[in-house]
Amino acid sequence: MKDWQKISLILCAYGVLKEFRPSEPFVTKYLNSPPMNFTDDQITFEIYPVSIYSSMILLVFIFLITDFLRYKPIIILNSIAGIIVFVMLIVCRSLFLIQILEVFYGLFMACEVAYYTYIYAKVDKEHYQEVSSHTRAAYLTGRAVSGILSQVLVSTGFSYYSLNFFTVGGMILSLIWACLLPSVSSSLYFNASPEKTTNEIELGTSLKEQNGTGLPKKTNNFTAKNKGIAKIKRGFKLLLNDFTAAFSNPYVLKWAFWWALATCCYYQILSYVQLLWEEIIDKKDTQYYTKLNGAVEAIYTLMSALAAFIFGKVNVDWSFYGEPVLFVCSLAIGFIILLMAITDSIWTAYVTYIVYTIIYNSMMTISNSEVAKNVNPDSYGLIFGFTLFIALVLQTVLTAVVVNLFQLTARKQFEVYSAYFCILGVIFGLRSLYLFIRWCFKRRNPEEVSSSHL
């Protein structure tokens, strides 16, 4: 096995352990059952929004220091935050303490950016796309194993409370494994390698003004303070160069646009879907079916992984078919979520949720791949982090309006999310129509036709 494959395997093992959280498929049921006894309104309006707001705020700070601290410390912090969250879930009972717990959960989510970007500082550029698929597969595998175990435990009589102990065990193992991860000698920006730093010259930044030569030196007359300032300035310049190069490309911008908006709503649905299921179950008084959450999570992650693998192998000219596919999939998701919102059948709600997640993860595979093919390989982590940040900002706005301002029930919220995806579909539908009309007028000029496919 080659070195880069070993590193990828070690990181993916951490990813599986990090996602091993059997209590999560039943966390809403745990919060509104003894000994917690929070109401659905408290969970919807006072508990869950805290993690959404805190993760957005903390991600700004975490994203900047992740590269500076060379990834591994943030990965360790990720596991520590997870341990704190689920230990608090075991011992805390008051609303205030649970809200503090949600702040740590926001930190836990924000620190995940280190897991997804660590690998880019440890392997060569030609392996970036492959290791990206590995980390996503580890994420889905961890959630699938977690879902299967949680379903087995609940079905055999374990309480929702007891699931937290399994989760804490998984978090402790992830912390131990994180400490064993290979350290990163150079990062992408603030601790860039000489090769990366030298390339900065070609992008318009002269290192000669900083140390009197065209290349960085280990021995110079700078004080430690000046060296630190110069390193930070150099890192921000490299970051800005990669950011500008990526998002000045209309093709990258198109896929990143869908990526951010779809991820925003995906996280929101992930946060509130259990409340929707509880609302459906309470109305029909079919309490038994609330015990199937783990099975649903296992099914959707396994099927999403399969779909993502298939779509990753499909050879399609996405520069030509991208807009029509995004149009169709966005509208399909919109109608699926609407059906999820209005149904009184928990089985229909489960199935539509599974179908939705399969479509989302398939399209995410395509969007990630298309962005990766059209940006500087060194900027993968930057693009991921920034797109995630935009998604969290949008989710924060969505939460503030839909949840806190209008205080909509779970059903009404999902109707809004349905409209959200339909509007997204209309945007890409209009774009598809525009490009089709333009192509029809210019079909006799191949050079102009190809330029219209952006």
N, C-alpha and C positions, 0 to 999 in steps of 0.2 A: 504494500500500500504506500502511495506517495505521501510526502509530508503534508501537502495541502488537503489531501483526503483525510488524513489523520486528524488534522485541526478541525476540519468540517465535521467529522464524526464526533469529536469531543464536544464541540459547541452544540451540535444537534442533540446529544445526550442531555446537555444542560437544558435545552429547549423543551425536551419531553418532560423532564423533572419539574421545570418551571410551570408547565401547563397542567401538571397533575394536581388538580384541585377538585376532588370529588364533591365538595360541599357546594360548589357554585351552581350546578343545575337545580339545586333545591334551596338556594339562599333566600329567595322571596318567601317560600313556604316556611322556612326556619324563622325568618324575622316576624311573620305574623302569627306564629304559633308559640305556645309555652316553651321555654320560659321567657321569650322575648316579648311577645304580645303587642307588637306595633300594629297599628291599623294600616290598611292599604293606602289611605291618604297620607299618612306620615311617611311611609316608604316612598311614595310617588313624589311628594312635594318637598319633603324635609330631609330625606336621607340620600337617595340616589343622586340628586342634582349636585351634592357637595363634591363627590368624586369627579364629576364631569368638569366643574369649574376649576377644581384644584389641579387636575391633570393638565388642563390647558395652560394654566399659569406656570406650573412647575416644569412643563416641557421646554419652555423658553430657556430657563436656567440650565436644565439637564442637558439639552441639546448642545449648548455652548461649552459646558465643562466636560462633556463626554470625550470629545476629541482631545481637549487639553490634558485630561487625566489619563488618556490612553485606554479608555473603554473598560478594562477589567474592574477598576474600583466601582464603577457605576453598575456593572453586572452584579457585583457582590452586594451593593446597596439595594438592587432590585430584589434579591432574595431576602435580605434583612427586612425590607419594607413588607414583603409578603408574609414573613413570620409574624411581624407585629400585627398586621391586619387580622390574621386568622386566630392568633392568640387572644386578641381583643374581642373577636367574635365569640370566643368561648367564655370569657370572663365578664365582659361588659354587658350592662342591662339598660342603662339610661340613654335617652335620646341624644344628649350632649356627647357622651362618650362614643356612641355609634357614629355621630357626625365627625368626631376626631378620627375614628377608624376610617371613614370615607376619605379624609385628607391623605392618610397614609396609603389608601388604595389608589388615589390619584397619583401619588409618588411612585407606587408600584407600576402603574401603567405607563407613566412618563419614562421611567428607567428602561422600559423595553426597547427604546431606540438604540441603546448600547448593544443589546443582543443582536439586533438586525444589522448593525453597522460594524461591529467588531471584526467580522470575518473579512471585510474589505481591506482592513489594515494588515491582515495576516497571510493573504494568498495573492498570487499574481493576477493581473487583470484578465488574462485569458480564461480564468476559472470563475469569474464573477457571476455569470449567469447561472452556471451549474450550482454553485454554493448557495445562491439566492433561492433556488428551488429546494435545496436541502433544508434550509432554515424554515421555510414555509411548511414543508412536509413534517418537520419535527413539531411545529406548532399544532398542526392538525392531528398528528399521531398522539401527542400528549393529551389533547382534548378528547380524542376518541377513547383512549384508555381510561381517562378520568370518568367519562360518561358511562362506559361499560361497568366499571367498578361501582360507581355510585348507584347505578340501577340495580346491580346485584345485591348490594348492601341494603338498600331500602326495601327491595322485594323480599329479602330474608329477615326483615324485622329490625334492622338497625334504625336508630332514631336519626332525624336530621341533625341533631346536636352532635352525635358521635361522628358524623362525617367530617366535622371540623378537625378532629384529631388526625385523621388520615391526611387531610390537607396540610396541616402543620408539619407532619412527618415528611411529606413531599417537599415542602419549602425548606426544611432543614437539610435534606439531601441535596437540594439544588444549591444551597449555600456552600456546603462542603465541596460540591463539584465545581462551583464557581471559583473557589480558592485554588483549585487545581488547574484552571485554564492557563495556557501559556501566556506570559506577559507580552505586551506589545511594545517593541522598541521604538517604533516611529508610527505616528498617526498620519491622517490624510492632510491635516491643515496646520495645527499649532505645534506639532512635532514632526513636520514633514521631512521625508528623506531628501538628501541632496539632489537626487534626480528630479523629484517633484518640485523642489525649490528652484532649480535651474530653469525648469520649464516656465516659471513665472516670468522670466525675462521676455520670452516670446509673446506673452500676453500683455506686455506693456509696463511691467513693474521692474524697475532697475534695482538690483541688489547692490550694485556698485555704490549707490548713495548711502547704503547702510554700513558696509564694512570695507569699502575701498577696493573691492575686487568684484568679479562677476560671479563668484561662488561663495557660499557660506564657509566660514573658517571656525575651527574649534578654538584656535588661539588668536586673540585679538586684544585690543586695549579697552574693550567695553567693561564696565563694571557689571556685576551680576544683575543689578537692577536694569541697566540699559539693555543687556542681553535679553532679559525677560520681556521688556517693552518691545524690543525689535522683533522677538519671536511672535508676540501677540499681533503686532501690526502685520507681519508677514502672513500669519495665519488668516487674518481677516481679508487680506488682499487676495490670497489664494481662494478663499471661500467665495468672495465676491466675483472673481473671475469665472469660477465654475458655475456659480448661480446665474450670472448673466449669459454665459454661453448656452446653458441648458434652456432657460425660459425665454430666450430670444428666438428659439426655434418653434414655429407655429405647430409643427407636428407633435413635439414633446408637450407643448402647452395644452393641446387638445386632449391628449390622453391623461395628463396630470389633472386637468380640469374635471374629467369624469371620475378619476381616481379619488380626488379630494371630496367631491360632493357625494359620491356613492358611499365612501367610507364613513363620512359624517353620519349619514342616515343608518348605515349598518351598525355602528356603535350604539346609536340611539335605540334601535330595535333590539339589539342584544341586551341592552340595559333594562328594557321595559316589557319584553315579550312574556316573561313569567307572570307579570301583573295582568297582562291580557288573558293568559291562560287561566289564572285564578278567577278573573271576572266571568269567563265563560263557564268554568266549572261550578262556581257558586250559583250561577243562574240556573244551571241544569241539575244541580245537586248530585253530581257524579264524582264524589270525592276520590274514588279509587284511581281515576285517570290522572290525578295530579302526581301519582307516583311514577309516571312514565317519562319525566323530564330527562333523566339520564340516558334512557334509550334513544330519545329524540336527538340529544346532543351527539351521541355516538354515531347514529345513522348519518346525520348531516355532515359531520366532519369526515367520515370515511368516504361518503359519496362525493363530497366536495373535493377531497384529495384525488379521487379517481377522475373526476371531471377536469380538475386542474391539470392532471397529468396528460389526459387525452388532448385538451386544448393546447397544451404546451408542445405537443408533437404535430398538431395540424399545420400543414403548409399552406397558408393563405396570405394573399397580398392584402394585409390590413391597411395599407395606405390607400387602397381603393375601396375596400369593403368595410372599413372601420366605422364610418358614420352610420351607414344603414344598420349594422349590427348593434351599435350603441343605441340607436333609435328604437329598434325592435326590443332589445333586452330591457331597456329602461321602461318602456311602456308595459312590457310583460310583468316586470317587477311591480310596477304601479298597480296593475289589476290584481296581481297575486296578494299584495298587501291589503288592498281593499277587501278582497274576499276574506282574508284573515281577520279583518276588523269587524265585518258584519256577520260572520258565521256564528251560529249557536252550537255548532258541533266541535268538540275539542279535537276529534280526529281530523276534521278539515283544517283546523288551526295548526295542528302538528304537521300535516302533509304540506300545506302551503308554506310554512316556515322552512321546511326542508328544501322544497323546490327553490324558494327565494335564495337561500344560502348557497345552493349549488350554482345558480346563475351568477350570483355576485362573485363567488370565488373563481369561477371560470373566467369571467370578464376581468377580474383583478389579475389573473395569470397573464392574460393578453396585454393589459395595460402596462403592467410591470415590465414585461418583456419588450414591448415596443418602446417604452421610455429608455430602458437599458441599452437598446441597440442604437439609440440616437443621442446619447450624451457621452461626455468624457467618462471613461470607466471609474476614474477616481472620485467622481461626483455622485455615484450611486447612493452612498450614505446621506449626502447632503440633500439630494432630491427626495429620498424617503423621509428624512426628518422634517423637511419643510412642508411636504405634502401632508404628512401626518399632523403637523402643527395647524395648517389651514383647515384640515378636517375637524380638529378639536375646537378651533375657533368657531367654525360653523355650527358644530354640535352645541357649543356653549350658547350661541345665539338662539338656536332652535330650542334648547332647554329653557332658556330665560323667557322666551315668548310662549311656547306651547305648554310648558309645564308650570312655570312660576307665575307668568302674567295671566294667562287665560285659565290655568288649572284644569286642563281637559282630562277626562277619564282616559284609561288605557285605550278603549275603543276609539274615542274621538282622536286621540293622538295618532293612532295608526291610520285613520282616514286622512290626516294631514300628511303623514309620511307617504301615503299612496299618491296624493296630489303632487307632492314634492318630486317623486320619480316620474310622474306623468309629464310634469313641466320640463324636467331634464330630458325626457324622451322627445318632447316637442322641439326643444332647442336643437337636438341632433337631427331630428326629422327635417326641420327647416334648412339646416346646414346641408343635409343630404340632397334635398331638392335643389338648393342653390348650385351645388357642385354638379348635379346631373344636368341641369339646364345649361350650365357653363360648358360642360363636356359636349353636349349636343351641338352647341354653336361652334365649338372649336375642334370637333372630331377629325377634321381634315388636316389639322396641324398637330402632329404627335408631340412636338416639344412643348407646346402650350398646354396640351391635354395632360401631360405628365405633371406639369407644374400646378395644375388645378387639383391634384389629389391630396394636397396637404390638409 
